[in-house]
Amino acid sequence: MRQYQAVGALLSVLVVGCATQRRADKVLSEADSAVVAHHVDAARFAPQAFAGVMASYNAARKAYGAKDWGGAIKAGEEALAKVRELPPAVAEGRRRVTAQWPARRDSTRAMLDLLAGRLAEWSRSGHYPDDLSAGKVKDMQLTVDTLDTGLDNAQQAFAGGDVGGAVHALDRVRQRLAGLLRASGVAPPNPHGG
């Protein structure tokens, strides 16, 4: 009789263990889908909230890898709860970015125009700053032309309603432009005047 009780207890543990693993599979699958569905907008418009989602999600993946089904379920459910909080955070971030767009676009245009003017001036005069040659200035002018087109494309994306794509494109332009400004020794305009 005792032998049957031991086998019954073992089977009970195995059934509960299998059910817990299936639950962990389900929760992790739901978390995977939720992260994939929200990651682009959340990373752009609500990065701090998304970082919280990813911390819980990564904890769930780690627990799952360690076969800690209970820990995977708990962390996965936390990630899912945090995902449900993302839409308002993303909407607020989108509103903030939309409000800031004109100033960011205009400051980028001012930096591009400033650099293009300096490069043209150096080319006309034939006097180049230290560490710059005629060939380097010409290459920079071509890059400025490319960035100018990139800025126009970003504005078109924004006007077309693709705020995320526009912000991403503008950030790429600004990053490359900052590198050109550093390389040329041209200080960006002071946004506060003076």
C-alpha positions in Angstrom: 0.0 0.0 0.0 2.8 2.4 0.9 4.4 1.7 -2.4 1.2 2.7 -4.2 1.0 5.9 -2.2 4.6 6.8 -3.1 3.9 6.2 -6.8 0.7 8.2 -6.5 2.5 11.1 -4.8 5.3 11.0 -7.5 2.7 11.0 -10.3 0.9 13.9 -8.6 4.2 15.9 -8.5 4.9 15.1 -12.1 1.4 16.2 -13.2 1.7 19.4 -11.3 5.2 20.0 -12.6 4.0 19.4 -16.2 1.1 21.7 -15.7 3.3 24.4 -14.3 5.8 24.1 -17.2 2.9 24.3 -19.6 1.7 27.5 -17.8 5.2 28.9 -18.0 5.3 28.1 -21.8 2.0 29.9 -22.3 2.9 33.0 -20.2 6.3 33.2 -21.9 4.7 32.8 -25.4 2.2 35.6 -24.6 5.1 37.8 -23.3 7.1 37.1 -26.5 4.2 38.2 -28.6 3.5 41.3 -26.5 7.1 42.5 -26.6 7.3 42.0 -30.4 4.0 43.8 -30.9 5.0 46.9 -28.9 8.8 47.1 -29.0 9.2 49.7 -31.9 6.8 52.4 -30.6 7.6 51.7 -27.0 11.3 52.0 -27.5 10.9 55.3 -29.4 8.2 57.0 -27.3 8.3 55.4 -23.9 11.8 54.0 -23.4 11.8 54.0 -19.6 8.5 52.1 -19.4 9.7 49.7 -22.1 12.9 49.1 -20.1 10.7 48.0 -17.2 8.9 45.6 -19.5 12.2 44.2 -20.8 13.6 43.7 -17.3 10.6 41.6 -16.3 10.7 39.8 -19.7 14.4 39.0 -19.5 13.9 37.7 -15.9 11.2 35.4 -17.2 13.4 34.1 -20.0 16.3 33.6 -17.5 14.0 31.7 -15.0 12.6 29.6 -17.9 16.1 28.7 -19.0 16.8 27.6 -15.5 13.6 25.6 -15.4 12.3 27.7 -12.6 8.7 27.5 -13.9 7.2 29.4 -11.0 9.7 32.2 -11.4 9.1 32.3 -15.2 5.4 32.5 -14.7 5.7 35.3 -12.1 8.2 37.4 -14.2 6.2 36.7 -17.4 3.0 37.9 -15.8 4.8 41.0 -14.5 6.0 41.7 -18.1 2.5 41.3 -19.4 1.1 43.6 -16.8 3.7 46.2 -17.7 2.9 45.8 -21.4 -0.7 46.7 -20.7 0.6 50.0 -19.2 2.5 50.9 -22.4 -0.2 52.3 -24.6 -0.8 55.5 -22.5 2.9 56.0 -22.0 3.5 55.6 -25.8 0.7 58.0 -26.5 2.1 60.6 -24.1 5.6 60.1 -25.6 4.2 60.5 -29.1 2.4 63.8 -28.1 5.7 65.1 -26.6 7.8 64.2 -29.6 5.2 65.7 -32.0 5.2 69.0 -30.0 9.0 69.0 -30.1 9.2 68.2 -33.8 9.3 71.8 -35.3 12.1 72.9 -33.0 14.2 69.8 -33.6 13.6 70.0 -37.3 14.5 73.7 -37.4 17.6 73.4 -35.3 18.8 70.6 -37.6 18.1 72.7 -40.6 20.1 75.6 -39.0 23.0 73.3 -38.3 23.0 72.0 -41.9 22.8 75.5 -43.3 25.6 76.7 -41.1 27.9 73.8 -42.1 27.0 74.1 -45.8 27.8 77.8 -45.7 31.2 77.3 -44.0 32.1 74.5 -46.4 31.1 76.7 -49.4 33.1 79.6 -48.0 36.2 77.4 -47.6 35.9 76.0 -51.1 35.5 79.5 -52.6 38.4 81.0 -50.7 40.7 78.0 -50.9 41.6 78.6 -47.2 40.9 75.5 -45.1 41.1 75.0 -41.4 43.8 72.8 -40.0 43.2 69.1 -40.6 40.9 69.8 -43.6 41.9 69.6 -47.3 40.0 70.5 -50.4 39.1 66.9 -50.9 37.8 66.4 -47.4 35.7 69.6 -47.6 34.2 68.3 -50.9 33.4 64.9 -49.3 31.8 66.8 -46.4 29.7 68.9 -48.9 28.4 65.7 -50.5 27.5 64.3 -47.1 25.7 67.5 -46.2 23.7 67.2 -49.4 22.8 63.6 -48.4 21.8 64.8 -44.9 19.7 67.6 -46.5 17.8 65.0 -48.4 17.5 62.9 -45.3 16.0 65.8 -43.4 13.5 66.4 -46.2 12.5 62.7 -46.1 12.1 62.9 -42.3 9.8 65.9 -42.7 7.8 64.0 -45.4 7.4 61.0 -43.1 6.3 63.3 -40.3 3.8 65.1 -42.5 2.5 61.7 -43.7 1.8 60.7 -40.1 4.8 58.4 -39.5 6.1 60.1 -36.4 8.2 57.2 -35.3 9.9 56.9 -38.7 10.4 60.6 -38.9 12.0 60.7 -35.5 14.3 57.8 -36.4 15.3 59.5 -39.7 15.9 62.8 -38.0 18.0 61.2 -35.2 20.2 59.6 -37.9 20.6 63.0 -39.6 21.5 64.7 -36.4 24.0 62.0 -35.4 25.9 62.2 -38.7 25.7 66.0 -38.6 27.2 66.2 -35.2 30.1 64.1 -36.4 30.6 66.5 -39.3 30.4 69.5 -37.1 33.1 68.0 -34.8 35.3 67.0 -37.7 35.1 70.5 -39.3 35.5 72.4 -36.1 32.3 74.3 -36.7 30.4 75.0 -33.5 26.6 74.4 -33.7 24.5 77.5 -33.3 23.5 78.3 -29.7 19.7 77.6 -29.5 19.4 80.2 -26.8 21.0 83.0 -28.8 24.4 84.6 -28.2 
